[in-house]
Amino acid sequence: MSTVSIHSDVDTMAQHVKHSDEHVCVGPAASIKSYLVIDNVIEAIKSTGAKYVHPGYGFLSENSAFCEKVQDMGVRFVGPPSGAIRAMGDKIESKQIAIDAGINTIPGFQGVIEDAEECVKISKDVGYPVMIKASAGGGGKGMRIAWNDDEAREGFRLSTDEAKASFDDDRIFVEKFIERPHHIEIQLLADGPVHDNVVCFPERECSIQRRNQKVIEEAPSVLLTEETRREMARQAAQLARAVGYSSAGTVEFLCDEKQNFYFLEMNTRLQVEHPVTEMITNVDLVQHMLEVAAGHPLPADLVKACADNGGVVPFKGWAIESRIYAEDPFRGFLPSTGPLLSYSEPTTEGVDMPGVTVRCDSGVVEGSDISMFYDPMISKLVTYADTRINAIDGMREALNQYVIKGVGHNTPFCASVCRNESFRKGDTPTSFIDTHYPEGFHGVELKEEETVALAVSVAAIARAKSEVLDSPPLPLSSSEVFQTENGEPVVVDNVIVTLGGHHGQSYAVALEDAGTRAQVRKLGEGMEYDGDVHTLDLGPMDYSPMSSLAKTTVDGSNKVIQIFGEDAEGVLSVQMEGSVIDCVVRSPDEFALSMHMKEPPVVDTSLMLLSPMPGKLISYAVEVGDAVELGQELCVVEAMKMQNVQRSERRGVVKSINCAVGDSLKVDQVLLEFEE
């Protein structure tokens, strides 16, 4: 089967373009002028003579008008009928259909809300907290939780703007917000109404979300009992039949911890997280989408296996997916743009854990550019194993080995979640991130034994680098020669490893020249020891100055150290277990002298509002001379189709407005200044 891809002018070099047999440009960078322009896409279909159209995950994938135009041309749409897309794509209509079909639904207001004040009134009637949602929404866009009248007004405005920009449909509705729910969804395949088969797959749990956007998904869910799983699948199949569904689809539910579940929405397309379902069932969902689009029924053995197992396709093992985004978790998960200067995906062979399989679905390679115009997802990293814990540990190791340089990314955050004891125990409501990261993400905090292992590993890497580059071993070290009990000389290199930059926590490390043992002691003030001495056995080390990864073995535990680079002052930036740390290796004498160095001055930006991300300035909410209160809205910055309200972190008077509405912004660009 030959393939045709469409692209915007900034996506000319994208991987999906390179891997297709033909490609057609459908417009400029802005999606509303390219990927979302139905006539441009239809013209591409006509000019290439395409026979099938797979709409992918986003853009026009759930647009019924596009589906109708494709089908009117006699071209096969690899997805459901336009009527099902229209019915399920409208969140208000889909909820009414679900009610009529006997599906559990969330209490709320079923009509379209006209303005912010009506939103406040309805929210009061439903009862706070409420969820304000775009009728045509998806992917977390056009959604806000409101706990009071002010948040309802603001939520209506922001949801309306996002919905208009993302879906060209600004209709909004309100429903009750279920507290501490789990986001559970049922993947299904259908070949109706001609063949009338619906098969449901084991559930996916997608509760680890940030701003209603999924970050980590898994299949199956820890929460559901077998009885609830089968009932949820029964209702999903019932809804699919109610709209004459065919192709792949996903019915999403909110489920509380007492197994009560409520219909949320139906996604009439292939989901981003579909790989976890494929991994535990060994069913190729896209293959069946193509076969159903060609008019074939679902395989009889798949239909029978589902029926024989209580309405759920049999499964084995556990799969975890981390969505890898070009977002900086240390800056509030703000989008990061630019080229991928270095990029290497983890593999099953590289992770090398018994029973663990690694899958990485991506659309980038080294040199690819992460644009400000589209969703910042880099890839979907999936691990599969026989048990949930093994799948999680496989994910930790895969994240350790994932090399992404050039843009900020969320692998440290994903690693932190996988280390979290609540996550490992399966306590994962949708409030997980807000509960465990209430002040945002500030990095992974290593345990003491991990910190000691890192100090030893960094010292060993420094010595190996010196040896590989054919320079004296650890030229900054203080070497000593000891006699063993057998009278054989042993050379020991003594170095001070400081973790956290020049003024961080220091450790005295003594490495034997044979590389089989090390002693480590934590330093307190000056050169004074603070704590016990750690004697550690060292195994073989895999290191090359040309590689971004170094693998060490400390006391029988394998460690992967990702090396970001070394600056002119000798500061080595590394990552281990998701913890990003600046390290300095010095001799004892040099370390003693360094204690007399002053810390660098800090630039005061307290009187400035800086743009936290590259993007577009949508609006200012203040003018020069305005008195501003703490928490007051100052402006709105849009990036990756999401609107981000910038609020004041101080009281003061606006001195200057430094940009104009519509300006393209850089990270840390000054948006406004306050008077002293």
C-alpha positions as CSV (number, residue, x, y, z in Angstrom):
1,M,0.0,0.0,0.0
2,S,1.6,3.3,-1.0
3,T,1.0,6.3,1.2
4,V,0.4,10.0,0.9
5,S,1.0,12.5,3.7
6,I,-0.2,16.1,4.2
7,H,1.9,18.7,5.9
8,S,2.1,22.4,6.6
9,D,5.0,24.5,5.2
10,V,6.9,24.2,8.5
11,D,6.5,20.4,8.5
12,T,8.1,19.8,5.2
13,M,11.0,17.8,6.8
14,A,8.8,16.0,9.3
15,Q,9.2,12.2,9.7
16,H,5.7,11.4,8.5
17,V,6.5,13.3,5.3
18,K,9.8,11.5,4.7
19,H,8.3,8.0,5.3
20,S,5.4,8.6,2.8
21,D,5.5,7.9,-1.0
22,E,3.9,11.2,-1.8
23,H,3.3,14.4,0.2
24,V,1.2,17.5,-0.3
25,C,1.5,20.9,1.5
26,V,-1.9,22.1,2.7
27,G,-1.0,25.5,4.0
28,P,1.1,27.7,6.4
29,A,2.1,26.8,9.9
30,A,-1.0,27.8,11.8
31,S,-3.3,24.7,11.9
32,I,-6.4,26.8,11.4
33,K,-4.9,27.7,8.0
34,S,-3.6,24.3,7.0
35,Y,-4.4,21.0,8.8
36,L,-7.9,22.2,9.8
37,V,-8.9,23.6,6.3
38,I,-11.1,20.8,4.9
39,D,-11.0,22.1,1.3
40,N,-7.2,22.0,1.3
41,V,-7.1,18.4,2.5
42,I,-9.9,17.3,0.1
43,E,-7.8,18.9,-2.8
44,A,-4.8,16.8,-1.6
45,I,-6.9,13.7,-1.7
46,K,-8.2,14.5,-5.2
47,S,-4.8,15.4,-6.7
48,T,-3.1,12.2,-5.4
49,G,-6.0,9.8,-6.1
50,A,-5.9,8.5,-2.6
51,K,-8.4,5.6,-1.9
52,Y,-8.3,5.6,1.9
53,V,-8.0,8.4,4.4
54,H,-6.8,7.8,8.0
55,P,-7.3,10.9,10.0
56,G,-4.8,10.2,12.7
57,Y,-5.2,11.5,16.3
58,G,-6.2,15.1,16.0
59,F,-7.1,18.0,13.7
60,L,-9.9,16.7,11.5
61,S,-10.0,13.2,13.0
62,E,-13.4,13.9,14.7
63,N,-14.8,16.3,12.2
64,S,-18.0,14.9,10.7
65,A,-18.1,17.4,7.9
66,F,-14.7,16.2,6.7
67,C,-15.8,12.6,7.0
68,E,-18.9,13.3,4.9
69,K,-16.9,15.0,2.2
70,V,-14.4,12.2,2.0
71,Q,-17.2,9.6,1.7
72,D,-19.0,11.7,-0.9
73,M,-15.9,11.4,-3.1
74,G,-16.1,7.6,-2.9
75,V,-13.0,7.5,-0.7
76,R,-12.9,5.2,2.3
77,F,-12.7,7.0,5.6
78,V,-10.7,4.9,8.1
79,G,-12.9,5.7,11.0
80,P,-16.6,5.7,12.0
81,P,-19.6,7.0,10.0
82,S,-20.1,10.8,10.0
83,G,-23.3,10.4,12.0
84,A,-21.5,8.7,14.8
85,I,-18.7,11.3,14.8
86,R,-21.3,14.1,14.9
87,A,-23.3,12.6,17.7
88,M,-20.4,11.6,19.9
89,G,-18.3,14.7,19.0
90,D,-20.9,17.0,20.4
91,K,-20.5,16.5,24.2
92,I,-24.0,17.8,24.8
93,E,-25.7,15.5,22.3
94,S,-23.5,12.5,23.2
95,K,-24.5,12.8,26.8
96,Q,-28.2,12.8,25.9
97,I,-27.7,9.7,23.7
98,A,-25.9,8.0,26.5
99,I,-28.8,8.8,28.9
100,D,-31.3,7.4,26.4
101,A,-29.1,4.3,25.9
102,G,-29.2,3.6,29.7
103,I,-25.5,4.6,30.3
104,N,-24.4,6.0,33.7
105,T,-23.9,9.7,33.3
106,I,-22.6,12.7,35.4
107,P,-25.2,15.2,36.6
108,G,-25.1,18.5,34.9
109,F,-26.7,21.1,32.5
110,Q,-27.4,19.7,29.0
111,G,-27.9,23.0,27.1
112,V,-25.4,25.4,25.5
113,I,-24.3,28.2,27.8
114,E,-24.4,31.7,26.2
115,D,-22.2,33.8,28.5
116,A,-20.1,34.0,31.7
117,E,-23.0,35.1,33.9
118,E,-25.2,32.2,32.7
119,C,-22.3,29.9,33.4
120,V,-22.1,31.2,37.0
121,K,-25.8,30.7,37.5
122,I,-25.8,27.2,36.1
123,S,-22.7,26.3,38.1
124,K,-24.5,27.3,41.3
125,D,-27.5,25.2,40.4
126,V,-25.4,22.1,39.6
127,G,-23.3,22.8,42.7
128,Y,-19.6,23.6,43.0
129,P,-17.1,22.2,42.0
130,V,-18.1,22.0,38.4
131,M,-16.3,21.1,35.2
132,I,-16.6,23.7,32.4
133,K,-16.2,21.9,29.1
134,A,-16.1,22.7,25.4
135,S,-18.8,20.8,23.5
136,A,-16.4,19.9,20.7
137,G,-13.4,19.6,23.0
138,G,-10.7,16.9,23.5
139,G,-7.1,16.5,24.5
140,G,-7.7,18.6,27.7
141,K,-8.4,21.8,25.7
142,G,-11.4,23.9,26.5
143,M,-11.7,22.4,30.0
144,R,-11.6,24.2,33.4
145,I,-12.6,23.2,37.0
146,A,-14.4,26.0,38.9
147,W,-14.8,26.0,42.7
148,N,-16.6,29.4,42.9
149,D,-18.2,32.2,40.9
150,D,-15.0,34.0,39.9
151,E,-13.4,30.8,38.7
152,A,-16.6,30.0,36.7
153,R,-16.4,33.4,34.9
154,E,-12.7,33.0,34.1
155,G,-13.2,29.3,33.2
156,F,-15.9,30.2,30.7
157,R,-13.8,32.9,29.1
158,L,-10.7,30.7,28.8
159,S,-12.5,27.6,27.7
160,T,-14.4,29.5,25.1
161,D,-11.3,31.0,23.7
162,E,-9.4,27.7,23.6
163,A,-12.3,25.9,22.1
164,K,-12.6,28.5,19.3
165,A,-8.9,28.4,18.6
166,S,-8.6,24.6,18.7
167,F,-12.0,23.4,17.2
168,D,-13.5,26.4,15.7
169,D,-16.5,25.7,18.0
170,D,-16.9,27.8,21.2
171,R,-20.0,26.1,22.6
172,I,-19.6,25.4,26.4
173,F,-21.5,23.2,28.9
174,V,-21.2,22.5,32.6
175,E,-21.4,19.3,34.6
176,K,-20.6,18.2,38.2
177,F,-17.0,17.6,39.0
178,I,-16.5,14.2,40.5
179,E,-13.8,14.4,43.3
180,R,-11.0,11.9,43.5
181,P,-12.1,10.0,40.3
182,H,-10.1,7.7,38.2
183,H,-10.1,8.3,34.4
184,I,-10.9,4.8,32.9
185,E,-11.6,4.2,29.3
186,I,-12.8,1.2,27.2
187,Q,-11.2,0.7,23.8
188,L,-13.5,-1.0,21.3
189,L,-13.6,-2.1,17.7
190,A,-16.9,-2.3,15.8
191,D,-17.9,-3.3,12.2
192,G,-21.5,-2.1,12.4
193,P,-24.1,-1.5,11.3
194,V,-23.5,-4.0,8.5
195,H,-22.0,-6.8,10.5
196,D,-23.1,-5.6,14.0
197,N,-20.0,-6.8,15.9
198,V,-18.6,-4.9,18.8
199,V,-15.6,-6.1,20.8
200,C,-14.4,-4.4,23.9
201,F,-10.8,-4.5,25.2
202,P,-9.6,-4.4,28.8
203,E,-9.7,-0.9,30.3
204,R,-7.0,1.7,30.2
205,E,-6.4,4.0,33.2
206,C,-5.4,7.5,32.2
207,S,-5.6,9.3,35.6
208,I,-2.1,10.8,35.7
209,Q,-3.1,14.1,34.1
210,R,-1.9,17.6,34.1
211,R,-4.4,20.3,33.1
212,N,-6.8,17.5,32.0
213,Q,-4.1,16.2,29.5
214,K,-2.9,12.6,30.0
215,V,0.7,12.1,30.9
216,I,1.0,8.4,32.0
217,E,-1.5,5.7,31.0
218,E,-1.6,2.0,31.8
219,A,-3.6,-1.1,31.0
220,P,-5.3,-2.7,32.8
221,S,-6.3,-0.6,35.8
222,V,-5.5,-1.4,39.4
223,L,-8.9,-0.1,40.5
224,L,-11.4,-2.2,38.6
225,T,-12.8,-5.5,39.7
226,E,-13.6,-8.1,37.0
227,E,-17.3,-7.4,37.6
228,T,-16.9,-3.6,37.0
229,R,-14.7,-4.2,34.0
230,R,-17.3,-6.3,32.3
231,E,-20.2,-3.9,33.1
232,M,-18.2,-1.0,31.8
233,A,-17.5,-2.9,28.6
234,R,-21.1,-3.8,28.3
235,Q,-22.2,-0.2,28.5
236,A,-19.5,0.9,26.1
237,A,-20.7,-1.7,23.5
238,Q,-24.3,-0.6,24.1
239,L,-23.4,3.0,23.3
240,A,-21.5,2.0,20.2
241,R,-24.5,0.1,18.9
242,A,-26.8,3.0,19.7
243,V,-24.9,5.2,17.2
244,G,-24.2,2.5,14.5
245,Y,-20.5,2.6,15.2
246,S,-17.7,1.1,13.2
247,S,-13.9,1.2,13.4
248,A,-11.9,2.0,16.5
249,G,-13.3,4.1,19.3
250,T,-12.9,4.8,23.0
251,V,-15.6,5.3,25.6
252,E,-14.3,7.3,28.5
253,F,-15.6,7.1,32.1
254,L,-15.0,8.6,35.5
255,C,-14.9,6.0,38.2
256,D,-14.8,6.6,41.9
257,E,-13.1,4.3,44.4
258,K,-16.4,2.5,45.2
259,Q,-16.6,1.3,41.5
260,N,-19.3,3.8,40.6
261,F,-18.6,5.0,37.1
262,Y,-20.1,7.7,34.8
263,F,-19.9,8.3,31.0
264,L,-17.5,11.1,30.2
265,E,-17.3,11.1,26.4
266,M,-16.6,8.9,23.4
267,N,-13.6,9.6,21.2
268,T,-14.4,8.6,17.7
269,R,-10.8,8.0,16.6
270,L,-7.7,6.1,17.5
271,Q,-6.4,7.2,20.9
272,V,-2.8,8.3,21.5
273,E,-2.6,5.7,24.2
274,H,-3.7,2.8,22.1
275,P,-0.3,1.0,22.3
276,V,-0.8,-0.2,25.9
277,T,-4.0,-2.0,24.7
278,E,-2.1,-3.6,21.8
279,M,0.7,-4.7,24.1
280,I,-1.5,-6.6,26.6
281,T,-3.8,-8.2,24.0
282,N,-1.4,-8.6,21.0
283,V,-4.1,-7.1,18.7
284,D,-3.1,-4.6,16.0
285,L,-5.9,-2.0,16.2
286,V,-4.8,0.0,13.1
287,Q,-4.8,-3.2,11.0
288,H,-8.5,-3.8,12.0
289,M,-9.4,-0.2,11.3
290,L,-8.1,-0.6,7.8
291,E,-9.9,-3.9,7.3
292,V,-13.2,-2.6,8.6
293,A,-12.9,0.5,6.3
294,A,-12.5,-2.0,3.4
295,G,-15.8,-3.6,4.4
296,H,-14.5,-6.7,6.1
297,P,-16.1,-7.9,9.4
298,L,-14.0,-8.2,12.5
299,P,-12.2,-11.6,12.7
300,A,-14.5,-14.3,14.0
301,D,-11.9,-15.6,16.5
302,L,-11.6,-12.1,18.0
303,V,-15.4,-11.8,18.4
304,K,-15.6,-15.2,20.0
305,A,-12.7,-14.7,22.4
306,C,-14.4,-11.4,23.6
307,A,-17.8,-13.1,24.0
308,D,-16.3,-16.1,25.8
309,N,-14.5,-13.8,28.3
310,G,-17.5,-12.0,29.5
311,G,-17.5,-9.3,26.8
312,V,-13.8,-8.3,27.2
313,V,-11.0,-9.4,24.9
314,P,-8.6,-11.6,27.0
315,F,-5.3,-10.0,28.0
316,K,-2.0,-10.8,29.7
317,G,0.5,-8.8,31.6
318,W,0.7,-5.0,32.2
319,A,1.7,-2.0,30.0
320,I,2.7,1.5,31.0
321,E,2.9,4.5,28.6
322,S,4.7,7.8,29.3
323,R,3.8,10.6,27.0
324,I,7.1,12.4,26.4
325,Y,6.5,16.1,25.9
326,A,8.8,19.0,24.9
327,E,7.7,20.7,28.1
328,D,10.0,22.0,30.8
329,P,8.8,20.5,34.1
330,F,11.1,22.8,36.1
331,R,9.2,25.8,34.6
332,G,5.7,24.7,35.3
333,F,5.6,22.3,32.3
334,L,5.8,25.2,29.8
335,P,6.3,24.3,26.2
336,S,9.9,24.2,24.9
337,T,10.7,24.6,21.3
338,G,13.8,24.2,19.0
339,P,15.8,21.5,17.3
340,L,16.6,18.1,18.9
341,L,20.4,18.4,19.0
342,S,20.8,14.9,20.3
343,Y,18.2,12.2,20.3
344,S,18.3,8.5,21.1
345,E,15.3,6.3,22.0
346,P,15.5,3.4,24.6
347,T,15.2,-0.2,23.3
348,T,14.3,-3.5,24.8
349,E,17.9,-4.6,24.2
350,G,19.3,-1.5,25.9
351,V,17.1,-1.8,29.0
352,D,18.0,-5.5,29.2
353,M,15.5,-6.5,32.0
354,P,14.1,-10.0,31.9
355,G,10.5,-10.0,30.6
356,V,10.4,-6.3,29.8
357,T,9.6,-5.1,26.3
358,V,10.1,-1.5,25.3
359,R,8.2,0.2,22.5
360,C,8.7,3.8,21.5
361,D,6.3,5.4,19.0
362,S,7.6,8.8,17.8
363,G,7.6,11.1,14.9
364,V,11.0,12.7,15.4
365,V,14.7,12.0,14.9
366,E,17.9,13.8,15.8
367,G,17.7,17.2,14.1
368,S,13.9,17.4,14.1
369,D,12.4,20.7,15.1
370,I,9.9,21.0,17.9
371,S,7.6,23.8,16.7
372,M,5.5,26.3,18.7
373,F,2.5,25.7,16.4
374,Y,1.5,22.2,17.4
375,D,1.2,19.8,20.3
376,P,4.6,19.4,22.0
377,M,4.5,15.6,22.2
378,I,7.8,14.0,21.2
379,S,6.9,10.3,21.6
380,K,4.9,7.6,23.4
381,L,7.3,5.4,25.5
382,V,5.7,2.1,26.4
383,T,7.0,-0.8,28.6
384,Y,5.4,-4.2,29.0
385,A,6.0,-6.9,31.6
386,D,4.2,-9.7,33.4
387,T,3.4,-7.5,36.4
388,R,2.6,-3.9,37.0
389,I,5.7,-3.3,39.2
390,N,8.0,-4.9,36.6
391,A,6.4,-2.7,33.9
392,I,7.0,0.4,36.1
393,D,10.6,-0.5,36.8
394,G,11.1,-1.2,33.1
395,M,9.7,2.3,32.4
396,R,12.2,3.8,35.0
397,E,15.1,2.2,33.2
398,A,13.8,3.2,29.8
399,L,13.5,6.8,30.9
400,N,17.0,6.7,32.3
401,Q,18.3,5.7,28.8
402,Y,16.2,8.2,26.8
403,V,18.5,10.9,25.4
404,I,16.8,14.2,24.4
405,K,19.0,17.3,24.1
406,G,18.0,20.7,22.7
407,V,14.6,21.2,24.3
408,G,13.2,20.9,27.8
409,H,11.3,17.6,28.3
410,N,9.3,15.8,30.9
411,T,11.3,12.6,31.3
412,P,12.5,13.7,34.8
413,F,8.9,14.2,35.9
414,C,7.8,10.8,34.4
415,A,10.7,9.2,36.3
416,S,9.5,10.9,39.5
417,V,6.0,9.5,39.1
418,C,7.3,6.0,38.6
419,R,9.3,6.3,41.8
420,N,6.3,7.6,43.8
421,E,5.1,5.1,46.3
422,S,1.4,6.0,45.9
423,F,1.7,5.5,42.2
424,R,3.5,2.2,42.7
425,K,0.7,1.1,45.0
426,G,-2.0,2.1,42.5
427,D,-3.4,5.1,44.4
428,T,-3.8,7.2,41.2
429,P,-6.9,9.4,41.1
430,T,-6.9,12.3,38.6
431,S,-5.9,14.6,41.5
432,F,-2.6,12.7,41.7
433,I,-0.3,15.4,40.3
434,D,-2.0,18.2,42.3
435,T,-1.7,16.1,45.5
436,H,1.9,15.0,45.2
437,Y,3.2,18.1,43.4
438,P,1.2,20.9,44.9
439,E,4.0,23.5,44.5
440,G,5.0,22.1,41.0
441,F,7.9,19.8,40.1
442,H,11.3,20.7,41.5
443,G,13.2,17.6,40.5
444,V,13.7,14.1,41.7
445,E,15.2,13.9,45.2
446,L,17.6,11.0,45.3
447,K,17.9,8.8,48.4
448,E,21.2,8.9,50.4
449,E,22.4,5.6,48.9
450,E,21.6,6.8,45.4
451,T,23.5,10.1,46.0
452,V,26.6,8.2,47.2
453,A,26.4,5.9,44.2
454,L,26.2,9.0,41.9
455,A,29.2,10.6,43.6
456,V,31.2,7.4,43.0
457,S,30.0,7.0,39.4
458,V,30.9,10.6,38.6
459,A,34.4,10.1,40.0
460,A,34.8,6.9,38.0
461,I,33.5,8.6,34.8
462,A,36.1,11.4,35.3
463,R,38.9,8.9,35.7
464,A,37.7,6.9,32.7
465,K,37.5,10.0,30.6
466,S,41.1,10.9,31.5
467,E,42.2,7.5,30.5
468,V,40.3,7.4,27.2
469,L,41.6,10.8,26.3
470,D,45.2,9.6,27.1
471,S,45.8,12.2,29.8
472,P,47.1,11.5,33.3
473,P,44.4,9.7,35.4
474,L,42.5,12.3,37.3
475,P,45.1,15.0,37.0
476,L,43.4,17.0,39.7
477,S,43.4,14.1,42.2
478,S,45.8,13.4,45.1
479,S,47.0,9.9,44.5
480,E,48.3,7.7,47.3
481,V,50.0,4.3,47.3
482,F,49.2,1.7,49.9
483,Q,50.5,-1.8,50.6
484,T,48.0,-4.7,50.7
485,E,48.4,-7.6,53.1
486,N,50.2,-9.5,50.4
487,G,52.7,-6.6,50.0
488,E,51.3,-5.5,46.6
489,P,51.0,-1.7,46.0
490,V,47.6,-0.2,45.5
491,V,47.2,3.2,44.0
492,V,44.2,5.2,45.3
493,D,42.9,8.4,43.7
494,N,41.4,10.8,46.2
495,V,38.9,13.4,44.8
496,I,36.2,15.6,46.0
497,V,32.9,15.3,44.1
498,T,30.5,18.1,44.7
499,L,26.8,17.5,43.7
500,G,24.7,20.6,43.0
501,G,27.3,22.8,41.4
502,H,30.4,24.5,43.0
503,H,28.6,25.2,46.3
504,G,26.6,22.0,46.6
505,Q,27.0,18.9,48.8
506,S,30.5,17.4,48.6
507,Y,31.8,13.9,49.0
508,A,35.3,12.6,49.5
509,V,35.8,9.7,47.1
510,A,38.8,7.3,47.1
511,L,39.0,5.1,44.0
512,E,41.3,2.1,43.8
513,D,43.3,2.0,40.6
514,A,41.9,-1.4,39.8
515,G,38.4,0.1,39.7
516,T,36.9,-2.6,41.9
517,R,36.3,-0.7,45.1
518,A,35.7,2.8,46.4
519,Q,35.3,4.6,49.7
520,V,33.0,7.6,50.1
521,R,32.5,10.0,53.0
522,K,30.1,13.0,53.1
523,L,31.7,16.3,53.9
524,G,30.3,18.9,56.3
525,E,31.8,22.3,56.8
526,G,35.2,22.6,55.2
527,M,37.0,19.4,54.9
528,E,35.4,17.8,58.0
529,Y,33.8,14.4,57.5
530,D,30.0,14.3,58.2
531,G,28.8,10.7,58.5
532,D,30.0,7.2,58.1
533,V,32.4,5.9,55.5
534,H,30.8,3.9,52.7
535,T,32.9,1.1,51.2
536,L,31.5,0.1,47.8
537,D,32.3,-2.6,45.3
538,L,32.5,-1.4,41.7
539,G,31.7,-3.5,38.7
540,P,32.6,-3.0,35.0
541,M,31.8,0.4,33.5
542,D,30.5,1.1,30.0
543,Y,31.6,4.6,29.1
544,S,32.8,6.5,26.0
545,P,33.4,10.2,25.7
546,M,31.4,10.1,22.4
547,S,28.3,8.7,24.2
548,S,25.7,10.5,26.3
549,L,25.2,7.5,28.5
550,A,27.5,5.9,31.0
551,K,26.6,2.6,32.7
552,T,28.2,1.8,36.1
553,T,27.7,-1.0,38.7
554,V,27.8,0.1,42.3
555,D,27.4,-2.6,45.0
556,G,25.7,-4.8,42.5
557,S,23.2,-2.1,41.4
558,N,23.3,-1.0,37.8
559,K,23.2,2.7,37.3
560,V,22.7,4.7,34.1
561,I,24.2,8.2,34.1
562,Q,23.1,10.5,31.3
563,I,25.8,13.1,30.5
564,F,24.5,16.4,29.2
565,G,27.9,18.1,28.9
566,E,30.7,19.9,30.7
567,D,31.1,23.7,30.8
568,A,34.2,25.8,30.7
569,E,34.4,25.8,34.5
570,G,34.5,22.0,34.7
571,V,30.9,21.6,35.8
572,L,29.5,18.3,34.5
573,S,25.7,18.2,34.1
574,V,24.3,14.7,34.5
575,Q,21.0,12.9,35.1
576,M,20.4,9.8,37.1
577,E,16.9,8.3,38.0
578,G,15.4,11.5,36.7
579,S,17.5,13.7,39.0
580,V,19.3,16.4,37.0
581,I,22.5,17.5,38.9
582,D,25.5,19.7,38.2
583,C,28.7,17.9,39.4
584,V,32.2,19.1,40.0
585,V,35.3,16.8,40.5
586,R,38.3,18.4,42.2
587,S,41.4,17.5,44.1
588,P,41.3,18.0,47.9
589,D,43.7,21.0,47.5
590,E,41.6,22.6,44.8
591,F,38.4,21.9,46.8
592,A,40.0,23.7,49.8
593,L,40.8,26.7,47.7
594,S,37.3,26.7,46.2
595,M,35.7,27.3,49.6
596,H,37.0,30.9,49.4
597,M,35.1,31.6,46.1
598,K,32.0,33.8,46.4
599,E,28.7,32.6,45.0
600,P,27.7,34.3,41.7
601,P,25.3,37.3,42.1
602,V,21.6,36.7,41.4
603,V,19.9,39.0,38.9
604,D,16.8,40.6,40.5
605,T,13.7,40.2,38.2
606,S,11.2,40.7,41.0
607,L,9.9,43.9,39.4
608,M,9.4,42.2,36.0
609,L,6.9,39.8,34.5
610,L,8.8,37.4,32.2
611,S,7.2,35.3,29.5
612,P,7.5,31.7,30.8
613,M,7.4,30.2,27.4
614,P,7.7,30.9,23.7
615,G,4.3,31.8,22.3
616,K,2.0,34.6,21.3
617,L,0.7,37.4,23.5
618,I,-3.1,37.2,23.4
619,S,-4.1,40.0,25.8
620,Y,-3.2,42.3,28.6
621,A,-5.5,42.7,31.6
622,V,-3.8,45.8,33.0
623,E,-2.5,49.2,31.8
624,V,0.4,51.5,32.8
625,G,-0.4,53.1,36.2
626,D,-2.8,50.3,37.4
627,A,-2.5,49.1,41.0
628,V,-2.2,45.4,41.0
629,E,-3.0,42.9,43.7
630,L,-1.4,39.6,44.5
631,G,-2.8,36.9,42.1
632,Q,-4.4,39.4,39.7
633,E,-4.4,38.5,36.0
634,L,-1.8,40.4,34.1
635,C,-1.9,38.9,30.6
636,V,-2.6,35.8,28.6
637,V,0.1,33.9,26.6
638,E,-0.9,31.2,24.1
639,A,1.4,28.3,23.3
640,M,0.7,25.0,21.7
641,K,-3.0,26.1,21.3
642,M,-3.3,26.4,25.2
643,Q,-4.0,29.7,26.8
644,N,-1.9,30.4,29.9
645,V,-3.0,33.2,32.3
646,Q,0.0,35.1,33.9
647,R,-0.8,36.3,37.3
648,S,1.0,38.8,39.6
649,E,3.2,37.4,42.3
650,R,3.3,40.8,44.1
651,R,1.4,43.9,44.8
652,G,2.5,47.0,42.9
653,V,1.9,49.6,40.2
654,V,2.5,48.8,36.6
655,K,5.4,50.9,35.3
656,S,5.6,49.8,31.7
657,I,4.0,47.5,29.1
658,N,6.8,46.1,27.1
659,C,5.1,44.1,24.3
660,A,2.0,44.4,22.1
661,V,-0.9,42.1,21.7
662,G,-0.1,39.6,18.9
663,D,3.6,39.7,19.4
664,S,5.6,36.4,19.2
665,L,7.4,35.9,22.5
666,K,10.6,34.3,23.5
667,V,11.3,32.6,26.9
668,D,12.0,35.1,29.6
669,Q,11.1,38.1,27.4
670,V,10.0,41.0,29.6
671,L,6.2,41.5,29.3
672,L,5.8,44.3,31.8
673,E,7.6,46.0,34.7
674,F,6.5,47.3,38.1
675,E,7.5,50.5,39.8
676,E,9.9,50.2,42.7
